[in-house]
Amino acid sequence: DKMVVEEIFSLNKIDIIFHAAAYKHVNMMEENPRTAVINNIYGNKLIIDNSIKYDINTFVLISSDKAVNPTNVMGATKRVCELYLASKINDLNIVTKCITTRFGNVLGSKGSVVPIFDKQIESGGPITITHPDIVRYFMTIPEASQLVLEAGCMGNGGEVFVFDMGDPVKIVDLAKNMIIQKGLKIDKDIKIKYTGLRPGEKLFEELLIDTEELINTHNDLIYISKKENVDEDISNLIEDLIHLSLNSFDQMEIVSLMKKIVPEYVSNNSKFKILDNNDKNNL
């Protein structure tokens, strides 16, 4: 809501913005790309633009490992947010320090697997997992909060902070451990059911784009990837994407433009895969 956002900035003396607002559920955003763009990308643009307009000291974008080589609408929207922020870095007239943080899943956050598995165990099962080989990176809420705050303090502007998430965890192992910890037996008390990968879902997530290199910081859990050089045309394309989404319900056209902005965005197990096939046929 443009008017509300501008009102908040104009009435308050804000020093630092931690921008964590986004639709994050992959399956929901795969069905609603227009809404994903309006909330995640347009909302992000409004906050960034007002931060710059009102000379906010620091803006910290909470991005996602799903933004790296995205296979779904949600990840692609987060990557577009990263690109829009990067497009502002080289403007010497901007005093706001623009910073991106990128990490994986947060245990216990809304919609994460732990509370879902808990509920499924309490109801007698089964625990539903999309694929036996699926793995994810995890950190706790206190860990994520601490690292985001620290990255916001150490950043000078333009950095993408990547957090050390440790080793990826097999979701099926997490489910088995939760069953055992509750004194129950796998398959006898609680069964595990595989439902198949959902649209846009991939077996593993990545924290780095191929061209990125990591720089150490004084915190062993925080790294900095090298600054991106973003083409000026990217901002115009993002404007076009927002305008299209605000004025059209054509899902294919919206996702097609996202793929133009994020060329590494290749859909997986999704109706939008046809757009990737069309691109290859046109080469």
C-alpha positions in Angstrom: 0.0 0.0 0.0 2.0 2.9 -1.4 0.1 5.6 0.7 0.5 3.8 4.0 4.2 3.1 3.4 4.9 6.7 2.6 2.9 7.9 5.6 5.0 5.6 7.9 8.2 7.0 6.5 7.1 10.6 6.6 5.8 10.5 10.2 8.7 8.6 11.8 12.4 9.1 12.2 13.7 5.7 11.1 17.4 4.8 11.4 17.4 1.2 10.0 15.0 -1.0 8.1 15.0 -4.8 8.4 12.8 -5.8 5.5 11.5 -9.3 6.2 7.9 -9.0 4.8 7.2 -11.4 2.0 5.1 -14.3 0.9 7.4 -17.3 1.4 5.3 -20.4 0.7 6.6 -21.9 -2.6 3.4 -23.9 -3.5 1.1 -20.9 -2.8 3.2 -18.5 -4.9 3.5 -21.0 -7.7 -0.3 -20.7 -8.0 -0.4 -16.9 -7.6 2.5 -15.3 -9.4 0.7 -12.0 -9.8 0.2 -11.7 -6.0 3.8 -12.8 -5.4 5.1 -10.0 -7.6 2.9 -7.4 -6.0 3.7 -8.3 -2.4 7.3 -9.4 -2.7 8.7 -7.3 -5.5 6.5 -4.2 -5.5 6.4 -4.1 -1.7 10.1 -4.4 -1.6 10.6 -1.6 -4.1 8.3 0.7 -2.1 10.3 0.1 1.1 13.7 0.6 -0.7 12.6 3.7 -2.6 11.2 5.3 0.6 14.3 4.4 2.5 16.4 6.2 -0.1 14.0 9.1 -0.3 14.0 9.7 3.5 17.8 9.0 3.8 17.4 6.0 6.1 20.9 5.0 7.4 20.7 1.3 6.6 18.3 -1.0 4.7 18.7 -4.7 5.2 16.9 -7.1 2.8 16.1 -10.5 4.2 16.5 -12.7 1.1 16.5 -16.5 0.7 18.6 -19.4 -0.5 15.6 -20.0 -2.9 16.8 -16.9 -4.8 19.9 -18.7 -6.0 19.2 -20.5 -9.3 15.5 -20.3 -8.6 13.1 -23.1 -9.7 9.9 -21.4 -8.5 8.0 -18.1 -8.5 8.8 -17.4 -4.9 12.6 -17.8 -5.3 12.5 -15.7 -8.5 10.7 -12.9 -6.7 13.4 -12.8 -4.0 16.1 -12.8 -6.7 14.4 -9.8 -8.4 14.4 -8.1 -5.0 18.2 -8.7 -4.7 18.7 -7.3 -8.2 16.6 -4.2 -7.6 18.6 -3.4 -4.4 21.9 -4.0 -6.3 20.8 -1.6 -9.0 20.9 1.2 -6.4 24.4 0.6 -5.1 26.4 2.6 -7.7 24.3 5.8 -7.3 26.6 8.1 -5.4 23.7 10.4 -4.5 22.2 7.6 -2.3 23.3 7.8 1.4 21.3 4.7 2.5 23.5 1.6 3.0 21.8 -1.1 1.1 22.5 -4.6 2.3 21.2 -8.1 1.5 21.3 -11.1 3.8 20.7 -14.6 2.3 20.1 -17.8 4.3 18.0 -20.9 4.4 15.1 -22.2 6.5 14.5 -21.0 10.1 13.4 -23.8 12.5 10.0 -23.0 14.1 9.1 -20.2 11.8 5.5 -20.0 10.5 5.0 -22.8 8.0 8.3 -24.6 8.6 8.4 -28.3 8.8 8.9 -28.7 12.5 5.6 -27.4 13.7 3.9 -29.2 10.8 5.5 -32.5 11.7 4.6 -31.9 15.4 1.0 -31.5 14.4 1.1 -34.6 12.2 2.6 -36.7 15.0 0.1 -35.5 17.5 -2.7 -36.5 15.2 -1.3 -40.0 14.8 0.4 -39.5 11.5 1.3 -40.0 8.8 4.2 -37.5 8.4 4.1 -36.3 4.8 7.3 -35.6 3.0 7.5 -34.7 -0.7 10.6 -36.8 -1.6 12.9 -39.2 0.3 16.0 -37.4 -0.9 15.0 -33.8 -0.2 17.5 -31.8 1.9 17.3 -28.3 3.4 19.6 -25.9 5.4 18.3 -24.9 8.8 19.1 -22.5 11.6 17.2 -21.5 14.7 15.3 -18.2 15.2 17.9 -16.8 17.7 20.7 -17.7 15.3 19.0 -16.1 12.3 18.1 -12.9 14.2 21.6 -12.5 15.7 23.3 -12.9 12.3 20.9 -10.5 10.5 21.5 -7.9 13.2 25.2 -8.3 13.0 25.2 -8.1 9.2 23.2 -4.9 9.4 25.8 -3.4 11.8 29.0 -4.5 9.8 27.7 -3.7 6.3 28.9 -0.6 4.5 26.4 -0.9 1.6 26.3 -3.2 -1.4 27.2 -6.4 0.3 25.3 -9.7 0.1 25.9 -11.5 3.4 25.7 -15.2 3.2 25.3 -17.2 6.4 27.1 -20.5 7.2 24.1 -22.8 7.5 26.2 -25.8 8.4 25.5 -29.1 6.6 22.1 -29.6 4.9 19.7 -31.9 6.7 17.7 -34.7 5.1 14.0 -33.9 5.8 13.3 -37.6 6.3 16.0 -37.9 9.0 14.5 -34.9 10.8 11.1 -36.5 10.7 12.5 -39.8 12.0 14.3 -38.1 14.9 11.2 -36.2 15.9 9.2 -39.5 16.0 11.9 -41.2 18.1 12.2 -38.3 20.5 8.5 -38.6 21.3 9.1 -42.2 22.3 7.3 -43.5 19.2 8.3 -46.1 16.6 8.7 -45.3 12.9 6.2 -47.0 10.7 4.6 -48.8 13.7 3.2 -45.8 15.6 3.8 -43.1 13.0 4.1 -43.8 9.3 6.1 -41.6 6.8 4.3 -40.9 3.5 5.9 -39.6 0.4 3.7 -37.3 -1.7 6.0 -36.2 -4.6 7.7 -32.9 -5.2 5.3 -29.9 -5.3 5.3 -27.4 -8.2 8.5 -25.4 -8.2 10.2 -27.4 -5.4 13.7 -28.8 -5.8 15.6 -31.4 -3.9 18.3 -29.1 -2.5 18.8 -25.3 -2.1 22.0 -23.3 -2.8 23.4 -20.3 -1.0 25.7 -19.0 -3.8 25.3 -18.0 -7.4 28.0 -19.6 -9.6 29.8 -16.2 -10.2 30.0 -15.2 -6.6 33.1 -15.4 -4.4 33.1 -15.3 -0.7 35.0 -13.0 1.6 35.5 -13.8 5.3 34.4 -11.5 8.1 35.3 -11.4 11.7 32.3 -13.7 12.4 33.1 -17.3 11.2 29.4 -17.7 10.4 29.0 -14.7 8.1 30.6 -14.3 4.7 30.3 -11.6 2.0 29.8 -12.3 -1.6 31.4 -9.9 -4.1 29.3 -7.0 -5.3 27.1 -7.5 -8.3 27.2 -5.2 -11.3 23.6 -4.9 -12.4 22.7 -3.6 -15.8 20.7 -0.4 -15.8 18.0 -2.1 -17.9 17.2 -4.3 -15.0 15.4 -1.5 -13.1 13.3 -0.7 -16.2 12.4 -4.4 -16.6 11.4 -4.6 -12.9 9.2 -1.5 -13.3 7.6 -3.3 -16.3 7.0 -6.4 -14.3 5.4 -4.5 -11.5 3.2 -2.5 -13.9 2.2 -5.8 -15.7 1.3 -7.5 -12.4 -0.8 -4.5 -11.2 -2.7 -4.4 -14.4 -3.0 -8.0 -15.7 -4.0 -11.5 -14.6 -1.9 -13.2 -17.3 0.2 -15.6 -15.3 2.3 -16.8 -18.2 3.2 -13.3 -19.3 4.1 -12.3 -15.7 6.4 -15.3 -15.2 7.9 -15.0 -18.7 9.0 -11.5 -17.8 10.5 -12.7 -14.5 12.5 -15.3 -16.4 13.8 -12.4 -18.7 15.0 -10.5 -15.6 16.4 -13.7 -13.9 17.8 -15.8 -16.8 18.9 -18.6 -14.4 15.2 -19.1 -13.3 14.2 -22.5 -14.7 10.9 -23.9 -13.5 10.9 -27.3 -11.9 7.8 -29.6 -11.8 5.6 -26.6 -12.7 3.2 -25.4 -15.4 5.6 -22.6 -16.2 8.2 -25.1 -17.4 6.7 -24.6 -20.9 8.2 -21.1 -20.9 11.7 -22.6 -20.6 11.0 -25.1 -23.4 9.8 -22.2 -25.6 12.9 -20.2 -24.9 15.1 -23.2 -25.9 13.2 -23.7 -29.1 13.6 -20.0 -30.1 17.4 -20.1 -29.7 
